Amino acid sequence: MPVQRPNEYQGSRAIRGFLWFFLIYAAAIASYVWLNSPQTVPEPYRGTVADPATFLTAEQLASSGTINAVRNIVFFLSYPWEWGLYVILLCGGFARRWRDRLEAPAVPRLLRLPAYVLLLNAVSLAAFLPLNVVSYSMSRAYGISTQPVASWLRDKAVSFGINTLLMIAVTAVAFWIIGKGGRWWLKLWLLSVPFTLFMMYIQPVVIDPLYNQFSRLSSPELERKILDLAAKAHIPADRVYEVDMSEKTNALNAYVNGIGGSLRIVLWDTTLKRLDEPEILLIMAHEMGHYVMHHLEWSAAGAVVSSFFMLWIGSSVLLWTIRRKGGAWGIRGPSDLTALPLILLLASVVSFATLPVSNYVSRQAERAADNYAFELLGQTDGAAGMYQKLAASSLSEVNPPLLVKLFRSTHPSIVERIVNAEKHELTVP
């Protein structure tokens, strides 16, 4: 029987320990989600317009319970699923062996980092394929997604290409700065500020069109009314964009994004087909509220501030972990290729841990945008119906359980939004 080296034994023990953690965690999450999956509302709202039983059929209610249970389970499993991938790569010695093979004399130095990132992303894509297939299949089965398999695969390929190129660029710069020593985390943070703003600028004009086709709004009369509303809100827009989403989904959406010259007011074509004019103007007024109240800028500022603390604290945790486990994992230093899975692991853990805070801030911004829309239009007529249609279009949870709300809900629940609209109606002149 071959004798394992100590680090190999410790690595296999760590992997087994993580697998046990994952199984216990998965069982607990599945139990919590299934026990809290029925679409119910608090007693005071039963039988009101906020009760899904009044605007969803019995079949839709049952489907909503099932698909949201699956959505929530997939979401809560996706993070430890990702952590498990990195644990296996580090503890199993794969990350070290990849680096060693890429450092062979036959491999040009300039190709080593791109090849490592490409390999890591390819393995990650394969690891997440089962979860992605489950999500896609459920959406197709329940009539939410209309996207053919070929189109879905194309979008996955585009995402893989964009993410890989960005990661190569970011990793190359980051490792070069880390290799120089000093307060490298502070230098990285300073570079992240213009990078964040640059990504906000190019998202609407460069990245979004890679996935969907944008055109001028097909209804000139509706566009004029939306632009009049934008002028009333002091938003410098001269056109409204329509994006072809009906070939991919039956869900409804609209948004305002971009900064400066890249600002875009966008409506999904599904929204145009399913909502009437007052409802469309209400949803657009909501999106304009985000712009007027500078939520996009505050979001960027929040990302900049949070990245400062993440890099500051994360750099200390990274160095401490390398001192303790670097030898066993083959990590020679923080700028070594083998450290990349560890960096991604730490980033993912922090991202998950901070979701309740970021989601809370997002819900407050969404509630403020709702109220701004009511004030801008001077009425709340059609608000309840619009929220009902939004819920029905994607079979979303009307009143999600606590853990789901904390970790997944970026918007107030449908119940909360309907109740808020009814309360706001009393104050609108």
Disulfide bonds with the S-S distance in Angstrom:
none
